[in-house]
């Protein structure tokens, strides 16, 4: 990436000018929370994680899934299924792979849960309403954190995924969906505990 270019600057040609404020704010927030370091091979971030039910609400993903286009009839049961699954993070070089291995069930909707994200190229991920263009956002002041931004599927709409390890060894996940209108936002926070290293 050329010196002086920000993620928002690179995307300015892809979005209408009146939608850039939302993206710039999301990028600013991502950098403040510290996305990912230039080299992400941190063993404390990589691992297999399971939801800590004492620190996370059961079915908390439901409003986020609905905001992303999941039918309401599926969103509740789907959120509870995700609660029972493990989350696998692999931070290697300038890429992060996030997987949600499903134990004995399949997705009733088109929703991609496993992908590798890079600072150097976009990853196309499937959602119930169409594809998103995802990239790793980077910063340099919190080596225990990763932030991913997913643009679309509607113009001006985006999702951020933030993962950070805490002093007590847990993994905090924050998922944010910002609607195309720039005003509607759904934020979900969940806490995971490590069950294995990868």
HELIX and SHEET records of a PDB file:
HELIX    1   1 UNK A    7  UNK A   11  1                                   5    
HELIX    2   2 UNK A   17  UNK A   19  5                                   3    
HELIX    3   3 UNK A   20  UNK A   33  1                                  14    
HELIX    4   4 UNK A   62  UNK A   67  1                                   6    
HELIX    5   5 UNK A   72  UNK A   84  1                                  13    
SHEET    1   A10 UNK A 115  UNK A 118  0                                        
SHEET    2   A10 UNK A  95  UNK A  99 -1                                        
SHEET    3   A10 UNK A  86  UNK A  92 -1                                        
SHEET    4   A10 UNK A  47  UNK A  51 -1                                        
SHEET    5   A10 UNK A 185  UNK A 196 -1                                        
SHEET    6   A10 UNK A 171  UNK A 178 -1                                        
SHEET    7   A10 UNK A 158  UNK A 165 -1                                        
SHEET    8   A10 UNK A 145  UNK A 151 -1                                        
SHEET    9   A10 UNK A 132  UNK A 137 -1                                        
SHEET   10   A10 UNK A 123  UNK A 125 -1                                        
END                                                                             
